[in-house]
Amino acid sequence: MLNELDALERKVAQVVALCHQLRSENHGLREQLTTAVADREVLAQRMAAACARLESLAHQLPEAKG
């Protein structure tokens, strides 16, 4: 009976350790996601600015006569 309780205690300790590990990993992934979302927003703004500049330059080009 004691052996069974010891084995159960070890298994519970393993589950607790895994839970802590997964919680830590989850926290890190949430931080990475937050950073990636912020980076995506910055890139989207830069793309929009680049598109606006290209459209402005395109309007300044003389029309081709063919």
Secondary structure by P-SEA (a helix, b strand, c coil): caaaaaaaaaaaaaaaaaaaaaaaaaaaaaaaaaaaaaaaaaaaaaaaaaaaaaaaaaaacccccc
